[in-house]
Amino acid sequence: KITENARRSLAFLKRQHPRLEPTLAIIQACNVPLVQEINKNFAEEVGLRVIHICLPEDSSKDEIVSEILRLNGDHNVQGLALDLPESLYSSKILNAVKPEKDVDGLSDVNLGRLLRGEDCDYLVSPTAGAVMELLEELDGKTVLLVGISGAVGSSLQCLLQRRGATTTSCHWKSPGLQSKLHHTDVVIVGSPKPDNVPVSWLKPGTTVINCPPDLLSGKHNYGQKNSNTTENAVCSLAIAMRMQNMVKNTERWIQSQQLRKWDLRCLKLQPLSPVPSDIEISRAQSPKAVDVLAKEIGLLTDEIEIYGQTKAKVRLSLLERLKDQPDGKYVLVAGITPTPLGEGKSTVTIGLVQALTAHLKINSFACLRQPSQGPTFGVKGGAAGGGYAQVIPMEEFNLHLTGDIHAITAANNLLAAAIDARILHESTQSDKALYNRLVPVVNGVRGFSSIQLARLRRLGINKTDPETLTEEEIVRFVRLDIDPSTITWQRVVDTNDRFLRKITVGQANTEKGFVRQAQFDIAVASEIMAILALTTSLEDMKERLGKMVVANDKKGEPVTAEDLGVTGALAVLMKDAIKPTLMQTLEGTPVFVHAGPFANIAHGNSSVLADKIALKLVGEKGFVVTEAGFGADIGMEKFFNIKCRASGLVPSVVVLVATVRALKMHGGGPSVTAGAPLKKEYTEENLQLVADGCCNLQKQIQITQLFGVPVVVALNVFKTDSPAEVDLVCEIAKQSGAFDAVPCNHWSDGGRGAVKLAQAVEKAANQKSSFKYLYSLELPIVEKIKIIAQKVYGAKDIELSPAAQSQIDRYTRQGFGKLPICMAKTHLSLSHQPERKGVPTGFILPISDVRASIGAGFIYPLVGTMSTMPGLPTRPCFYDIDLDPATEQVKGLF
């Protein structure tokens, strides 16, 4: 009956969850085939998967605990049971088992719940449960437990007393044992009866049940006809009840996976006026410990890797655990064409999730890019948001974080070194010498590495023995024949350094005259950064890294990182960087910080992985708010056409950020310069300038509508904005097709100042979305470029330089023509000319060059004179950044 009920319950669960495969792990401190067979038979009958871990008989308690801890962390194991000798059932071992995996109900947590009578929140020890199944009417009877102690004894006494029995417990050597036995209705025996205790001490009709503390440890035969011995049934019943417990455990496990509204302790804000500096605000708030935050949002202990008190990496195994969970709503924050000061997209992103989670009590996650050191020490400053809507601690957010950009720099430059080294070695060595060095004899044995075998297969050479290659095959294997003039892979550094825009490498005498011109890019422009942002798994990242094209050979064929044999090493350098970093907002709501490609020279969005994990964690009714760099014409267009293609995710809403000052600039206001005071046009009311500048806002709304996604305009309000200016912008935005337009005060008020925005986003997310891509990947490269130029930027046509046309022809011939397009263009204008504000029309968009990021999966045309290495201004931000040597506090970050 027990087994059949368990089977039916499990079958019901499997119908609801088709991919469910509950697994019970049983640890034995010896190999007992009988135990394994009985457990296996019962498990098969119920429909469970059971695995036995057989440790040596002389295993120490520490070794058993170590195995228990390993299984605790295995997401594929939902239940854990112990079949150990009685001597090993110590508190240390029993309490090492996670309570939620404890199918034998012997941990202190489970036992405590049983003793407190917390209904349905505990599992009964299978042995104790088996004894109770065998006993019928107990009300008013006396029960003696002999030789039973520990968790099983406590469980039995509790269960017996609940059934109305009077219980006592003793050992075989207890004084007065004969009297106790003679006046007892039921005797439950836990250890063998000594010979000096005669069976005649039992009164006639006594029920005797053998209850060994360790299952199947052997039977005891009292040999008395007047004893109702039922010991044969205990062990089988106990195994059946263990399986029943496992089914209950599986049901609880499923319930634990069902995401519900977070039990999140939000942090209180007390905004000051005037608003202090960003770093002062950040320091005034005490963040929650990151492990506490992780638990609040449903992360398991072994799914995070903690970096200090306030940061943690989140493991990708979470995606497998939550694969059946529905995604939340997907919100993109984009913007109008910004001033050089930026218009606060990160601030809006943070303010919006603070409003959703802390004020409307809706699960929400912000997903942001990691800031580059270039802007942080250059012009723009940090990217943690600002005012009372920022990520904390902001100095940790802006400086190093968890080292992802350093990992990208190391990987990028390893590949750059490999290219030049390979050219040098091929140029200075014979085929035979090169082959002997690439495939050396090690300990008398010569063999190919796995990556070399993969190269042989790509060459059509199906051999595994280095001694069997022909001379022709050796030449094909060892010679990449890289054409130095076609090298597109550059070295990188995460600093604005204009003097690295063009360099000469190979000038040392040791390089034997192999001099060539090269350049440095900023680290966030590396293709490896783009790959990090677009990858969907470790395996996918490794494949993408191998596909990166670094140059062409002298026959015009692409040379990849895989050809250079460096793919595995790159993956090793990136193995931690692939995990998103968990942080929090000023109000204690969760944030993922991951990847940081620039939007003007790359695709400008945080990682697909961070978004995917966040969408699972928030649940079906939650929101994930992610930000695209610069204006909607750049970051948003790339988000839709590149990132959404890579992720397969469909956006629900676009939040378009605008400011009065940026609209005034587009309406003909004077130029805005970082670090310089704003002109009076931006600090005094000027409705005409605002109205004239709204053309840019209208154009960006139209760009959003090309993709069929509802748009909410968020007007980021500054203290210099007049109510009339704010009302005018909101009115024009709604007339231009925005679902809603909302003034936001999150910079000065935190999440409370963005509640109306959050409500508008929630309503817009319930609208029917008709998302579509701007172009088909099947179109030729030139056509895709032209569609973006004309439909998004408003250009009349495009003009390709001879170099750009040549590259397009080459990429098409090499089979890369069906990739999406990532335009490298200035962010300061819809056109290629930064000084042209508003909505330029009638211009011809010049394409000076076209490059390919094959690993990342896009073609990127360079518009005009686009630079991939920014420079420092006359007065960089670092003038204001300092360290207090006494407190070690950072000063001057903003």
Secondary structure as UniProt FT lines:
FT   HELIX           2..16
FT   TURN            18..19
FT   STRAND          23..28
FT   HELIX           33..46
FT   STRAND          49..54
FT   TURN            57..58
FT   HELIX           61..72
FT   TURN            75..76
FT   STRAND          79..83
FT   HELIX           86..88
FT   HELIX           91..94
FT   TURN            95..96
FT   HELIX           99..101
FT   TURN            103..104
FT   HELIX           108..116
FT   TURN            119..120
FT   HELIX           126..134
FT   TURN            139..140
FT   STRAND          142..146
FT   HELIX           150..162
FT   TURN            163..164
FT   STRAND          166..170
FT   TURN            172..173
FT   TURN            175..176
FT   HELIX           177..182
FT   STRAND          186..189
FT   TURN            195..196
FT   HELIX           199..201
FT   TURN            204..205
FT   STRAND          207..210
FT   TURN            215..216
FT   TURN            225..226
FT   STRAND          228..229
FT   HELIX           231..257
FT   HELIX           278..284
FT   HELIX           290..296
FT   TURN            297..298
FT   HELIX           301..303
FT   STRAND          304..307
FT   TURN            308..310
FT   STRAND          311..314
FT   HELIX           317..321
FT   TURN            322..324
FT   STRAND          329..335
FT   TURN            340..341
FT   HELIX           345..354
FT   HELIX           355..359
FT   STRAND          364..368
FT   HELIX           373..377
FT   STRAND          385..386
FT   TURN            387..388
FT   STRAND          389..392
FT   HELIX           394..398
FT   TURN            399..402
FT   HELIX           404..428
FT   HELIX           431..438
FT   STRAND          441..442
FT   TURN            443..444
FT   STRAND          445..446
FT   HELIX           450..458
FT   TURN            459..460
FT   HELIX           466..468
FT   HELIX           471..478
FT   HELIX           484..486
FT   STRAND          491..493
FT   HELIX           498..500
FT   STRAND          503..505
FT   HELIX           509..511
FT   TURN            512..513
FT   STRAND          516..518
FT   STRAND          520..522
FT   HELIX           523..525
FT   HELIX           527..534
FT   HELIX           538..547
FT   STRAND          549..553
FT   TURN            554..555
FT   STRAND          558..560
FT   TURN            561..565
FT   HELIX           567..574
FT   TURN            575..578
FT   STRAND          581..585
FT   TURN            586..587
FT   STRAND          590..593
FT   TURN            599..601
FT   HELIX           608..618
FT   TURN            620..621
FT   STRAND          623..628
FT   HELIX           632..636
FT   HELIX           637..638
FT   HELIX           639..643
FT   HELIX           644..647
FT   STRAND          653..658
FT   HELIX           660..666
FT   TURN            667..668
FT   TURN            674..675
FT   HELIX           680..683
FT   HELIX           687..705
FT   TURN            706..708
FT   STRAND          711..716
FT   TURN            719..720
FT   HELIX           723..735
FT   TURN            736..737
FT   STRAND          740..744
FT   HELIX           746..749
FT   HELIX           750..754
FT   HELIX           755..765
FT   TURN            777..778
FT   HELIX           781..787
FT   HELIX           788..793
FT   STRAND          797..800
FT   HELIX           802..813
FT   TURN            814..815
FT   TURN            817..818
FT   TURN            834..835
FT   STRAND          844..853
FT   TURN            854..857
FT   STRAND          858..863
FT   HELIX           877..880
FT   STRAND          882..883
FT   TURN            885..887
FT   STRAND          890..891
//
